Amino acid sequence: MMNTPSQLCIQRLPKVFALVGCLALAGSLLAGMGTFAPQPTRVAVVDVQRVFNSLEQRTAMNEKLTLSGQQRQAELDKRKDALDAAKKQAELLPNKESAEYREALSNVRVRQAEVEAFARVQQQLIAFDTGDTIREIYASMLVAIEDFAKREGYDVVLVDDRDLKIPAQADGDQVTSLIASRRTLFASDAVSITDRIITKMNNDFNAGSGAKKK
């Protein structure tokens, strides 16, 4: 016996419902997968040079460097004064052929060598002191940036060198070196956290809780 059209429709309903159910299940799975999609990476940039130049910590440490430099210069001046006195003493000796004059001249040469050696050593020490200062400030900056980024939910913080310009008179090697050293090719001003880092570090420093190297 042949089925009537209405009977055929009724027989097909379970298959249709099954297909609709599968499609609904697939849709729900796809929708659920959206909750596991990776979140967009939050990126910020910091102008390290501007932060460095704006820190009150840097101003305070520069004052210490200046004081230390003045103390070193005062010690060098004392040695120069002693050298000048030895020169004058040798010049006052009437007999330039005498053993006394030779002894005085030898003393001048020794003091001259000491002054030159002392000056070189002091220059090296000043350079080391300057390096220590920059290193300490940079370490504080890294800690402050890390703390800020973690608190504000940033995943990556890059150096903002968008202001890096290539001189018009640079040769090929210089141009290539500048291009290779550049870190940020483009960044919107909206991703810069430079001002906020400056404010944070100055506030921390004035509060006596400036970030220290870990």
C-alpha positions in Angstrom: 0.0 0.0 0.0 1.3 3.4 -1.0 1.7 6.0 1.7 -0.3 9.2 1.4 1.6 12.5 1.2 0.6 13.3 4.7 2.0 10.0 5.9 5.3 10.6 4.1 5.6 14.0 5.8 5.0 12.4 9.2 7.6 9.7 8.5 10.2 12.3 7.6 9.6 14.5 10.7 12.0 12.5 13.0 14.8 12.9 10.5 14.1 16.6 10.1 14.0 17.1 13.9 17.3 15.2 14.2 18.9 17.4 11.6 17.7 20.6 13.3 18.9 19.2 16.6 22.4 18.6 15.2 22.5 22.1 13.7 21.5 23.6 17.0 24.1 21.6 18.9 26.8 22.6 16.4 25.8 26.2 16.7 25.9 26.0 20.5 29.4 24.4 20.3 30.6 27.1 18.0 29.2 29.8 20.3 30.8 28.1 23.3 34.2 28.1 21.5 34.0 31.9 21.4 34.5 32.0 25.2 37.8 30.2 24.7 39.1 32.6 22.0 42.4 34.3 22.9 42.0 37.7 24.3 43.7 40.6 22.4 47.2 41.4 23.5 47.4 44.8 25.3 50.5 46.7 24.2 51.9 49.9 25.6 55.0 52.0 24.7 57.3 54.1 26.9 59.6 56.9 25.9 62.6 55.8 28.1 64.6 58.9 27.4 61.8 61.3 28.4 61.1 59.3 31.5 64.7 59.4 32.5 65.0 63.2 31.9 61.8 63.8 33.9 62.6 61.9 37.1 63.2 63.6 40.4 65.2 60.6 41.3 67.6 61.5 38.5 67.9 65.1 39.7 68.7 64.0 43.3 71.3 61.5 42.1 72.9 64.1 39.8 73.3 66.4 42.7 75.2 63.6 44.5 77.3 63.1 41.4 78.1 66.8 41.3 79.1 66.9 44.9 81.3 63.9 44.5 82.9 65.4 41.4 83.6 68.6 43.3 85.3 66.7 46.0 87.5 64.8 43.5 88.3 68.1 41.8 89.3 69.7 45.1 91.7 66.8 45.7 93.1 67.2 42.2 93.6 70.9 42.7 95.5 70.3 45.9 97.9 68.0 44.0 98.3 70.6 41.3 99.1 73.3 43.9 101.8 71.0 45.3 103.2 70.5 41.8 103.2 74.3 41.2 105.0 74.8 44.5 107.6 72.2 43.6 108.2 73.9 40.2 108.7 77.3 41.9 111.1 75.8 44.4 113.2 74.3 41.6 113.2 77.6 39.6 114.5 79.5 42.7 117.6 77.4 42.9 120.5 79.5 41.4 122.7 76.6 40.3 121.0 74.6 37.7 123.9 72.2 37.5 123.8 71.3 41.2 122.7 68.0 42.7 120.1 70.0 44.7 118.5 71.3 41.5 118.5 67.8 39.9 116.8 66.5 43.1 114.2 69.3 42.9 113.6 68.7 39.2 113.2 65.0 39.9 110.6 65.8 42.5 108.7 68.0 40.0 108.6 65.2 37.5 107.3 62.7 40.1 104.6 65.1 41.2 103.7 65.8 37.5 103.3 62.0 36.9 101.2 61.6 40.1 98.9 64.5 39.1 98.3 63.1 35.6 97.7 59.5 36.9 95.4 60.8 39.7 93.4 62.8 37.1 93.0 59.8 34.8 91.9 57.6 37.8 89.4 60.3 38.9 87.9 60.5 35.4 87.5 56.7 35.3 85.8 56.8 38.8 83.5 59.6 37.7 82.5 57.5 34.6 81.8 54.5 36.8 79.7 56.6 39.2 77.7 57.9 36.3 77.2 54.4 35.0 76.1 53.2 38.4 73.6 56.1 38.5 72.1 55.4 35.1 71.9 51.6 35.9 70.1 52.3 39.2 67.6 54.6 37.6 67.0 52.2 34.7 66.5 49.3 37.1 63.9 51.4 39.0 62.2 52.3 35.8 61.9 48.6 34.8 60.4 47.7 38.2 57.9 50.6 37.9 56.9 49.7 34.4 56.4 46.0 35.3 54.3 46.9 38.4 52.2 49.4 36.4 51.7 46.9 33.5 50.6 44.1 35.7 48.2 46.3 37.6 46.7 47.8 34.5 46.6 44.6 32.5 49.2 45.2 29.8 50.9 42.2 28.3 53.8 43.9 26.5 55.5 47.2 27.0 57.9 48.4 24.2 60.4 51.2 23.9 58.8 54.2 22.2 61.4 55.5 19.8 59.0 57.0 17.3 60.8 60.3 17.4 64.0 58.7 16.1 65.0 60.6 13.0 67.5 59.7 10.3 69.9 62.6 9.6 69.9 64.0 6.1 73.7 63.8 5.9 74.0 60.2 7.2 75.9 57.7 5.1 74.7 54.3 4.1 76.1 52.5 7.2 74.6 55.1 9.6 71.2 54.9 7.9 71.2 51.1 8.0 72.3 51.1 11.7 69.6 53.6 12.7 66.9 51.6 10.8 68.1 48.3 12.5 68.1 49.9 15.9 64.6 51.2 15.7 62.1 49.3 17.8 58.7 50.9 17.2 57.7 51.5 13.6 54.2 52.8 14.4 52.2 53.3 17.6 49.1 55.4 18.4 49.5 58.0 21.0 46.8 56.2 22.9 49.1 53.3 23.8 51.8 55.5 25.3 52.0 55.3 29.1 55.1 57.5 29.4 53.4 60.3 31.4 51.8 57.8 33.8 55.1 56.1 34.4 56.8 59.5 35.1 54.0 60.4 37.6 54.2 57.0 39.3 58.0 57.1 39.7 58.1 60.7 41.0 55.2 60.0 43.4 57.0 56.8 44.7 60.3 58.6 45.0 58.8 61.6 46.9 57.0 59.1 49.2 60.2 57.4 49.9 59.1 54.1 48.3 60.8 54.4 44.9 61.2 51.1 43.1 64.4 49.3 43.8 66.2 46.7 41.8 65.0 43.3 42.6 
